[in-house]
């Protein structure tokens, strides 16, 4: 952004004694009103929601960690407030009861599998004898039913083994996301119950959301601009260090609040440096578009009269500097400058302070009139 070089005020000195030139006589008794001035220049100005809405920061996702089996909390593998990664081990519940249940289920499966093998052998014999008409239909059916029963028993045993394996795996509780751990609710040695007890809550903050509301009259323009390009969003807050975090508008709610006339939006921020924190309140700057190469002046130069906005434009002639009251059409204001939609050209000098002393044609006193159009 171009900086403005404001010109200091001075009062023109009276003509030196003994000076006889006509210019000195012209200025005699016409001390100019002291003013500050700045030159209009061209720049790019973003079009933003005004006034800037207030939003609050939300975790990208929140996961409540609960045990899926009960037991004694054997070990906690992290500290409160620690950043954890997906798959990190968080808690260990005493695995011995689950291991014993798994061993028992495996033993039952092995027993019933052996019985099923024996039943299959018996059935094969009964099949041959039945084909030779050496056994009755009832004996053959009984043998087949026994084998089928054992097949069902083995399937149930396999399911029991799978369930016991899962319960053993559930004794090691791992993080499902990358996030920040909250306060611990249970500690090593506590007995936890499944699934009622909450062990800890994790918040994912990389990326992170900022939710905010805007008046419904902005909705058509937001939707139009969002279809054409990505809308940039910046967030600022008290005691902020460094540049404002930058994000993108990613969500428009599906209804306007009937009570407030506001539409809720969400912006997604990478938040790589963790500048934003869940629950924080921020001021949101939503940029809808950008005006390019427009003429701007410091906002304090714009005055409001009965006929609308106007500026005092400094005019130079051969003898002194006077001001003209110039009606203008203004555009958006941003970061201390206001866009001149009509009535002013780049390079013209305008009064930024001291307007209360002025009237059209008044003589003014300034330090220098050779300020560049675009101050460095």
C-alpha positions as a Python dict, from the first residue, in 0.01 Angstrom:
ca = {
    (1, 'X'): (0, 0, 0),
    (2, 'X'): (139, 343, -90),
    (3, 'X'): (213, 564, 204),
    (4, 'X'): (94, 921, 213),
    (5, 'X'): (337, 1202, 263),
    (6, 'X'): (150, 1466, 457),
    (7, 'X'): (283, 1821, 439),
    (8, 'X'): (343, 2008, 764),
    (9, 'X'): (168, 2336, 828),
    (10, 'X'): (353, 2664, 844),
    (11, 'X'): (239, 3022, 848),
    (12, 'X'): (381, 3236, 569),
    (13, 'X'): (615, 3503, 707),
    (14, 'X'): (557, 3865, 636),
    (15, 'X'): (759, 4026, 356),
    (16, 'X'): (1114, 4116, 458),
    (17, 'X'): (1163, 4483, 545),
    (18, 'X'): (1278, 4684, 250),
    (19, 'X'): (1148, 4447, -13),
    (20, 'X'): (989, 4644, -292),
    (21, 'X'): (881, 4371, -539),
    (22, 'X'): (517, 4354, -643),
    (23, 'X'): (486, 3991, -519),
    (24, 'X'): (569, 4094, -166),
    (25, 'X'): (305, 4361, -182),
    (26, 'X'): (50, 4108, -308),
    (27, 'X'): (103, 3877, -9),
    (28, 'X'): (107, 4155, 248),
    (29, 'X'): (-176, 4108, 494),
    (30, 'X'): (-280, 3776, 338),
    (31, 'X'): (-131, 3516, 573),
    (32, 'X'): (-266, 3179, 465),
    (33, 'X'): (-464, 2945, 687),
    (34, 'X'): (-236, 2662, 809),
    (35, 'X'): (-341, 2323, 665),
    (36, 'X'): (-215, 1972, 609),
    (37, 'X'): (-236, 1841, 255),
    (38, 'X'): (-178, 1520, 57),
    (39, 'X'): (-181, 1429, -310),
    (40, 'X'): (-437, 1194, -461),
    (41, 'X'): (-285, 887, -621),
    (42, 'X'): (-391, 560, -784),
    (43, 'X'): (-378, 218, -623),
    (44, 'X'): (-573, -107, -587),
    (45, 'X'): (-841, -115, -318),
    (46, 'X'): (-1019, -429, -191),
    (47, 'X'): (-1398, -426, -162),
    (48, 'X'): (-1490, -569, 178),
    (49, 'X'): (-1793, -617, 402),
    (50, 'X'): (-1840, -299, 603),
    (51, 'X'): (-1852, -289, 898),
    (52, 'X'): (-1623, -591, 945),
    (53, 'X'): (-1813, -876, 1113),
    (54, 'X'): (-1703, -1035, 1437),
    (55, 'X'): (-1648, -1411, 1422),
    (56, 'X'): (-1542, -1687, 1653),
    (57, 'X'): (-1285, -1957, 1595),
    (58, 'X'): (-1398, -2319, 1582),
    (59, 'X'): (-1197, -2640, 1580),
    (60, 'X'): (-1191, -2807, 1238),
    (61, 'X'): (-1309, -3124, 1416),
    (62, 'X'): (-1366, -3220, 1779),
    (63, 'X'): (-1337, -3581, 1900),
    (64, 'X'): (-1443, -3702, 2243),
    (65, 'X'): (-1235, -4003, 2347),
    (66, 'X'): (-1437, -4269, 2533),
    (67, 'X'): (-1339, -4626, 2625),
    (68, 'X'): (-1502, -4906, 2427),
    (69, 'X'): (-1439, -5157, 2706),
    (70, 'X'): (-1427, -5107, 3079),
    (71, 'X'): (-1136, -5171, 3308),
    (72, 'X'): (-849, -5018, 3501),
    (73, 'X'): (-671, -4728, 3327),
    (74, 'X'): (-320, -4869, 3328),
    (75, 'X'): (-129, -4582, 3167),
    (76, 'X'): (-172, -4232, 3016),
    (77, 'X'): (74, -4169, 2733),
    (78, 'X'): (43, -3790, 2684),
    (79, 'X'): (18, -3465, 2879),
    (80, 'X'): (-273, -3224, 2892),
    (81, 'X'): (-252, -2964, 2617),
    (82, 'X'): (-7, -3171, 2415),
    (83, 'X'): (-29, -3188, 2037),
    (84, 'X'): (-90, -3545, 1925),
    (85, 'X'): (-80, -3711, 1585),
    (86, 'X'): (-325, -3954, 1430),
    (87, 'X'): (-243, -4305, 1553),
    (88, 'X'): (-56, -4191, 1866),
    (89, 'X'): (-120, -4410, 2172),
    (90, 'X'): (-321, -4211, 2428),
    (91, 'X'): (-436, -4460, 2695),
    (92, 'X'): (-379, -4821, 2790),
    (93, 'X'): (-652, -5011, 2974),
    (94, 'X'): (-536, -5321, 3164),
    (95, 'X'): (-525, -5581, 2884),
    (96, 'X'): (-506, -5895, 3103),
    (97, 'X'): (-883, -5964, 3127),
    (98, 'X'): (-919, -5916, 2752),
    (99, 'X'): (-619, -6137, 2680),
    (100, 'X'): (-763, -6410, 2904),
    (101, 'X'): (-1099, -6385, 2725),
    (102, 'X'): (-922, -6417, 2389),
    (103, 'X'): (-727, -6723, 2503),
    (104, 'X'): (-1048, -6884, 2627),
    (105, 'X'): (-1227, -6813, 2299),
    (106, 'X'): (-940, -6959, 2099),
    (107, 'X'): (-941, -7274, 2316),
    (108, 'X'): (-1316, -7320, 2265),
    (109, 'X'): (-1268, -7277, 1891),
    (110, 'X'): (-992, -7537, 1880),
    (111, 'X'): (-1204, -7784, 2078),
    (112, 'X'): (-1510, -7742, 1859),
    (113, 'X'): (-1306, -7757, 1540),
    (114, 'X'): (-1170, -8095, 1652),
    (115, 'X'): (-1520, -8215, 1729),
    (116, 'X'): (-1637, -8092, 1388),
    (117, 'X'): (-1359, -8287, 1215),
    (118, 'X'): (-1464, -8600, 1401),
    (119, 'X'): (-1829, -8537, 1311),
    (120, 'X'): (-1735, -8504, 943),
    (121, 'X'): (-1554, -8839, 955),
    (122, 'X'): (-1854, -9000, 1119),
    (123, 'X'): (-2086, -8847, 864),
    (124, 'X'): (-1875, -8974, 575),
    (125, 'X'): (-1904, -9325, 718),
    (126, 'X'): (-2279, -9286, 765),
    (127, 'X'): (-2304, -9162, 406),
    (128, 'X'): (-2139, -9476, 268),
    (129, 'X'): (-2348, -9708, 487),
    (130, 'X'): (-2664, -9521, 393),
    (131, 'X'): (-2580, -9556, 24),
    (132, 'X'): (-2540, -9931, 82),
    (133, 'X'): (-2870, -9930, 271),
    (134, 'X'): (-2696, -10057, 586),
    (135, 'X'): (-2827, -9774, 809),
    (136, 'X'): (-3169, -9619, 836),
    (137, 'X'): (-3272, -9274, 722),
    (138, 'X'): (-3305, -9164, 1086),
    (139, 'X'): (-2948, -9261, 1167),
    (140, 'X'): (-2821, -9080, 859),
    (141, 'X'): (-3019, -8765, 942),
    (142, 'X'): (-2899, -8769, 1301),
    (143, 'X'): (-2536, -8787, 1190),
    (144, 'X'): (-2582, -8500, 946),
    (145, 'X'): (-2760, -8283, 1209),
    (146, 'X'): (-2475, -8341, 1454),
    (147, 'X'): (-2221, -8229, 1195),
    (148, 'X'): (-2427, -7921, 1102),
    (149, 'X'): (-2463, -7829, 1469),
    (150, 'X'): (-2089, -7841, 1518),
    (151, 'X'): (-2036, -7628, 1208),
    (152, 'X'): (-2260, -7362, 1362),
    (153, 'X'): (-2074, -7393, 1691),
    (154, 'X'): (-1739, -7338, 1518),
    (155, 'X'): (-1872, -7028, 1342),
    (156, 'X'): (-1990, -6890, 1676),
    (157, 'X'): (-1649, -6966, 1826),
    (158, 'X'): (-1478, -6779, 1540),
    (159, 'X'): (-1701, -6478, 1603),
    (160, 'X'): (-1618, -6497, 1974),
    (161, 'X'): (-1248, -6499, 1891),
    (162, 'X'): (-1291, -6194, 1664),
    (163, 'X'): (-1481, -6011, 1937),
    (164, 'X'): (-1217, -6099, 2195),
    (165, 'X'): (-944, -5972, 1960),
    (166, 'X'): (-1129, -5644, 1917),
    (167, 'X'): (-1168, -5604, 2292),
    (168, 'X'): (-796, -5662, 2332),
    (169, 'X'): (-724, -5398, 2068),
    (170, 'X'): (-961, -5159, 2247),
    (171, 'X'): (-735, -5167, 2552),
    (172, 'X'): (-493, -4950, 2350),
    (173, 'X'): (-674, -4621, 2277),
    (174, 'X'): (-518, -4424, 1990),
    (175, 'X'): (-580, -4076, 1852),
    (176, 'X'): (-812, -4074, 1547),
    (177, 'X'): (-695, -3725, 1436),
    (178, 'X'): (-411, -3477, 1457),
    (179, 'X'): (-509, -3240, 1735),
    (180, 'X'): (-456, -3075, 2071),
    (181, 'X'): (-543, -3271, 2383),
    (182, 'X'): (-768, -3105, 2638),
    (183, 'X'): (-792, -3163, 3012),
    (184, 'X'): (-775, -3521, 3140),
    (185, 'X'): (-1092, -3650, 3305),
    (186, 'X'): (-947, -3980, 3432),
    (187, 'X'): (-599, -4068, 3548),
    (188, 'X'): (-383, -4376, 3582),
    (189, 'X'): (-540, -4624, 3822),
    (190, 'X'): (-900, -4510, 3771),
    (191, 'X'): (-1162, -4764, 3669),
    (192, 'X'): (-1339, -4652, 3353),
    (193, 'X'): (-1673, -4766, 3216),
    (194, 'X'): (-1763, -4805, 2852),
    (195, 'X'): (-1904, -4611, 2678),
    (196, 'X'): (-2015, -4350, 2933),
    (197, 'X'): (-1688, -4207, 3061),
    (198, 'X'): (-1514, -3927, 2870),
    (199, 'X'): (-1137, -3960, 2897),
    (200, 'X'): (-1026, -3650, 2701),
    (201, 'X'): (-1139, -3425, 2415),
    (202, 'X'): (-921, -3357, 2110),
    (203, 'X'): (-951, -3044, 1893),
    (204, 'X'): (-808, -3036, 1542),
    (205, 'X'): (-669, -2685, 1473),
    (206, 'X'): (-467, -2744, 1154),
    (207, 'X'): (-670, -2631, 961),
    (208, 'X'): (-924, -2436, 1163),
    (209, 'X'): (-1260, -2265, 1104),
    (210, 'X'): (-1373, -1908, 1166),
    (211, 'X'): (-1751, -1872, 1173),
    (212, 'X'): (-1915, -1530, 1130),
    (213, 'X'): (-2242, -1375, 1020),
    (214, 'X'): (-2313, -1102, 763),
    (215, 'X'): (-2639, -918, 683),
    (216, 'X'): (-2851, -1097, 427),
    (217, 'X'): (-2826, -811, 175),
    (218, 'X'): (-2466, -917, 106),
    (219, 'X'): (-2568, -1274, 21),
    (220, 'X'): (-2631, -1228, -355),
    (221, 'X'): (-2296, -1057, -407),
    (222, 'X'): (-2110, -1315, -198),
    (223, 'X'): (-2263, -1603, -392),
    (224, 'X'): (-2189, -1434, -725),
    (225, 'X'): (-1826, -1361, -639),
    (226, 'X'): (-1777, -1706, -487),
    (227, 'X'): (-1884, -1870, -815),
    (228, 'X'): (-1620, -1671, -1003),
    (229, 'X'): (-1321, -1690, -770),
    (230, 'X'): (-1205, -1782, -422),
    (231, 'X'): (-1297, -1523, -160),
    (232, 'X'): (-1012, -1431, 70),
    (233, 'X'): (-1069, -1382, 441),
    (234, 'X'): (-837, -1226, 700),
    (235, 'X'): (-874, -1241, 1078),
    (236, 'X'): (-743, -993, 1334),
    (237, 'X'): (-758, -988, 1712),
    (238, 'X'): (-624, -800, 2013),
    (239, 'X'): (-250, -821, 2084),
    (240, 'X'): (-191, -992, 1750),
    (241, 'X'): (172, -1036, 1647),
    (242, 'X'): (272, -1048, 1282),
    (243, 'X'): (47, -1028, 976),
    (244, 'X'): (-322, -1126, 1002),
    (245, 'X'): (-393, -1497, 938),
    (246, 'X'): (-529, -1554, 587),
    (247, 'X'): (-798, -1804, 487),
    (248, 'X'): (-1070, -1874, 231),
    (249, 'X'): (-1448, -1869, 248),
    (250, 'X'): (-1561, -2232, 228),
    (251, 'X'): (-1919, -2247, 360),
    (252, 'X'): (-2246, -2054, 328),
    (253, 'X'): (-2530, -2169, 552),
    (254, 'X'): (-2843, -2298, 383),
    (255, 'X'): (-3080, -2050, 549),
    (256, 'X'): (-3092, -1693, 675),
    (257, 'X'): (-3170, -1651, 1044),
    (258, 'X'): (-3527, -1520, 1052),
    (259, 'X'): (-3476, -1345, 1386),
    (260, 'X'): (-3154, -1157, 1305),
    (261, 'X'): (-3152, -1137, 924),
    (262, 'X'): (-2798, -1273, 925),
    (263, 'X'): (-2644, -1552, 717),
    (264, 'X'): (-2373, -1766, 875),
    (265, 'X'): (-2047, -1823, 688),
    (266, 'X'): (-1734, -2025, 757),
    (267, 'X'): (-1379, -1960, 645),
    (268, 'X'): (-1102, -2219, 657),
    (269, 'X'): (-755, -2111, 772),
    (270, 'X'): (-440, -2327, 743),
    (271, 'X'): (-339, -2193, 1086),
    (272, 'X'): (11, -2335, 1046),
    (273, 'X'): (153, -2118, 1324),
    (274, 'X'): (-146, -2185, 1557),
    (275, 'X'): (-227, -1812, 1576),
    (276, 'X'): (-599, -1893, 1592),
    (277, 'X'): (-739, -2090, 1885),
    (278, 'X'): (-1083, -2250, 1933),
    (279, 'X'): (-1329, -2020, 2108),
    (280, 'X'): (-1135, -1703, 2022),
    (281, 'X'): (-1320, -1395, 1893),
    (282, 'X'): (-1177, -1222, 1586),
    (283, 'X'): (-1258, -938, 1348),
    (284, 'X'): (-1314, -1075, 999),
    (285, 'X'): (-1221, -899, 673),
    (286, 'X'): (-1404, -1069, 384),
    (287, 'X'): (-1276, -942, 47),
    (288, 'X'): (-1542, -964, -223),
    (289, 'X'): (-1343, -812, -511),
    (290, 'X'): (-1069, -558, -586),
    (291, 'X'): (-1084, -218, -754),
    (292, 'X'): (-773, -161, -966),
    (293, 'X'): (-599, 168, -1045),
    (294, 'X'): (-853, 386, -867),
    (295, 'X'): (-789, 739, -738),
    (296, 'X'): (-778, 761, -358),
    (297, 'X'): (-727, 1027, -92),
    (298, 'X'): (-694, 1006, 287),
    (299, 'X'): (-1042, 958, 430),
    (300, 'X'): (-1009, 1264, 656),
    (301, 'X'): (-997, 1483, 344),
    (302, 'X'): (-1360, 1403, 261),
    (303, 'X'): (-1614, 1652, 395),
    (304, 'X'): (-1994, 1623, 397),
    (305, 'X'): (-2219, 1915, 320),
    (306, 'X'): (-2584, 1977, 239),
    (307, 'X'): (-2526, 1878, -122),
    (308, 'X'): (-2311, 1573, -51),
    (309, 'X'): (-1941, 1505, -22),
    (310, 'X'): (-1674, 1755, -122),
    (311, 'X'): (-1301, 1822, -94),
    (312, 'X'): (-1087, 2132, -61),
    (313, 'X'): (-848, 2115, -356),
    (314, 'X'): (-539, 2334, -340),
    (315, 'X'): (-482, 2555, -648),
    (316, 'X'): (-155, 2739, -714),
    (317, 'X'): (-125, 3067, -900),
    (318, 'X'): (152, 3321, -946),
    (319, 'X'): (112, 3490, -611),
    (320, 'X'): (-33, 3245, -359),
    (321, 'X'): (-217, 2916, -303),
    (322, 'X'): (-593, 2903, -267),
    (323, 'X'): (-850, 2628, -221),
    (324, 'X'): (-1144, 2524, -432),
    (325, 'X'): (-1447, 2352, -285),
    (326, 'X'): (-1484, 2050, -519),
    (327, 'X'): (-1793, 1823, -509),
    (328, 'X'): (-1698, 1456, -551),
    (329, 'X'): (-1859, 1114, -574),
    (330, 'X'): (-1692, 875, -334),
    (331, 'X'): (-1658, 496, -340),
    (332, 'X'): (-1550, 243, -80),
    (333, 'X'): (-1319, 328, 208),
    (334, 'X'): (-1037, 100, 318),
    (335, 'X'): (-739, 125, 550),
    (336, 'X'): (-763, 502, 593),
    (337, 'X'): (-825, 596, 228),
    (338, 'X'): (-1141, 664, 29),
    (339, 'X'): (-1194, 596, -341),
    (340, 'X'): (-1280, 896, -559),
    (341, 'X'): (-1534, 764, -807),
    (342, 'X'): (-1579, 1105, -972),
    (343, 'X'): (-1451, 1460, -939),
    (344, 'X'): (-1077, 1424, -872),
    (345, 'X'): (-768, 1323, -1067),
    (346, 'X'): (-450, 1160, -946),
    (347, 'X'): (-185, 1417, -854),
    (348, 'X'): (-422, 1685, -733),
    (349, 'X'): (-355, 1817, -385),
    (350, 'X'): (-630, 1807, -122),
    (351, 'X'): (-657, 1944, 230),
    (352, 'X'): (-656, 1674, 497),
    (353, 'X'): (-664, 1891, 810),
    (354, 'X'): (-771, 2251, 879),
    (355, 'X'): (-1090, 2250, 672),
    (356, 'X'): (-1285, 2430, 946),
    (357, 'X'): (-1084, 2749, 874),
    (358, 'X'): (-1148, 2740, 501),
    (359, 'X'): (-1396, 2877, 250),
    (360, 'X'): (-1386, 2864, -130),
    (361, 'X'): (-1099, 3083, -255),
    (362, 'X'): (-925, 3100, 84),
    (363, 'X'): (-546, 3135, 90),
    (364, 'X'): (-366, 2847, 260),
    (365, 'X'): (-20, 2800, 400),
    (366, 'X'): (158, 2469, 341),
    (367, 'X'): (517, 2355, 372),
    (368, 'X'): (575, 2227, 18),
    (369, 'X'): (368, 2168, -293),
    (370, 'X'): (600, 1934, -483),
    (371, 'X'): (495, 1604, -327),
    (372, 'X'): (507, 1308, -569),
    (373, 'X'): (179, 1154, -677),
    (374, 'X'): (265, 809, -541),
    (375, 'X'): (450, 846, -216),
    (376, 'X'): (704, 568, -154),
}
